[in-house]
Amino acid sequence: MNEELKKVMEVAEVWTREPFDAQTRAEVKALMDAEDKTELIDAFYRTLEFGTGGLRGIMGVGTNRMNKYIVAQATQGYANYMLKVQKEGGFENVQNGRVAVVVGHDCRNNGRLFAETVANIFSANGIKVYLFESLRPTPEVSFAIRHLKCQGGVNVTASHNPKEYNGYKAYWEDGSQVLQPHDQGIIDEVNKVRMEDVKWEANPDLIEIIGGEMDYDYMMAVKDVMIDQDSILRQKDLNIVYTPMHGAGRQIVPMCLRSWGFQNIHVVPEQMVIDGNFPTVVSPNPENAEAMTLGMKLGTKLGADLVIASDPDADRIAIVCRNDKGEWVIINGNQTNIMYHYYIINNMKRLGKMRDDMYIVKTIVTSELIRKIADAQGVTLTDEYTGFKWIANRIRMWEGKRKYIGGGEESFGFLPYDAVRDKCSPSSICLICEIAAYAKDNGMTLYDYLLKIYEDYGFQRETTINVVRPGKSGAEEIQQMMVNYRNNPPQEIAGEKVVKIKDFKLLKQQDLKDGKWVESDFDMPLHATSNVLQYFTEGGLKVSVRPSGTEPKIKFYFEIPVKSGKPFTGADYVRCTEEAEARVPAIKASLGL
């Protein structure tokens, strides 16, 4: 027996005794007795890491799996840290001397079990718990934390990951995912917890079930996002097809749409069924075209104007509309963000609602076309790191000083208001329907509206390339790739000279001026760093390189501008898209891909 297997067997043997339940003990024994020890090793070779966002992993027995015991250890560590912060006077709004949290979950298998486990352990530690009665959207959990003036919260979700996964998202008192220094503080406490340290005995007096009233308050907050009610009233029969992808948007999204005045809403019946096995899709990720098949089929049957989806925890969205030939076209995440920002700025100005202190946000890998729009309209735009916690951090930094009116990222996430501090599909879905209504009110489709933006600001195509390198050797290869790009940056990409380099790990920027590289520093919030490199060429091409934080891959984001004129038609869109895609092989070759 080699040393790795010996160590794994020792760890696994502990799981064959109390306090582990009989089913867990039996499953672990079966793995230990199996001739092939591959599954045993994978389940026990490490402890599932509690990272800056919480936990995420495949469900099953073992230290490297999502199960009630790993969830319990994480919650005990989180509880320990919250009580420590309270003791040090680190919370502003503790009511009745007791720390409080919100706990929710989505449709995934074991979601309710894990959420109740979280609630029980928080209560056993003397912490007040507001537990949602059943599945709810991630953004509603964020809203409830702020609305109830809690100090934190947990949502049990693995977002759009495959059915085998579940996860645990940790939130702080402002309703955003935990940021420094609290993220590391929680991680340190979680790493100290042994199974015998977990307080399992719930205090029912400290667990309060919430549901309908919170739904109503959340729905009313979403309604405040509305900009142009008149367009909606005139186009209240806009033909909308919606699918929750078996998840948490199934009730709240149609409710919110009706509260805005939309009356012609259809749902995909097969995908309204709550099911953590996601039987109607290969993967419950609205970024994948396959996941939209049933929605488009129903949309065709009903002659719908647009088809919209939310992912299982209802924070991400996907939008499908008709092109000038009446064919379905999936609007990608960058285009979605471009439309939101363009509409918000132009229509708030048109209706006299825009103020000088208002601002918008995007992440560093999201389309630079948004910056063109903001600069042309004289609106403040900030660039933040990938992940909505950084957009939430900007809102927190400028709260009371400036007014946030929208922000998003290329991975199909948007947030049009500050009552929530995470991606929010219910509000984003209502707003895109308002945009479609406004477009229709002005003789356009949603597709036409997108073409108008390209006509006003020029066309560019955003493309993402994922290079997957699994396992330990793969992680090392990805790390070495970043070292090579950092030490030997490309001097040209696809035949265009590189004129600017941004390094978000070193917080350094280099500009090519008068034939010489000039270096300067730049600040990011909390002086935090991120292992991201960006290259800008003289022709306007932008390339971003970023290792994934949750998956064994390195991501390359290409923004490819193409010369276009006015008017900009559907034929121009097809031509420009093809020209941009034709440049991808040369860009990849310049990067050694």
Beta strands, then each sheet from edge to edge (+ up, - down):
strand 1: 54-58
strand 2: 100-105
strand 3: 128-132
strand 4: 152-156
strand 5: 165-172
strand 6: 207-210
strand 7: 240-243
strand 8: 265-267
strand 9: 306-310
strand 10: 317-322
strand 11: 328-331
strand 12: 358-363
strand 13: 380-384
strand 14: 403-409
strand 15: 413-415
strand 16: 459-468
strand 17: 492-493
strand 18: 496-503
strand 19: 508-513
strand 20: 516-521
strand 21: 533-537
strand 22: 542-547
strand 23: 553-562
sheet 1: 1+ 5- 4+ 2+ 3+ 6+
sheet 2: 8+ 7+ 9+ 10- 11+
sheet 3: 13+ 12+ 14+ 15-
sheet 4: 16+ 23- 22+ 21- 18+ 17-
sheet 5: 16+ 23- 22+ 21- 18+ 19- 20+
end
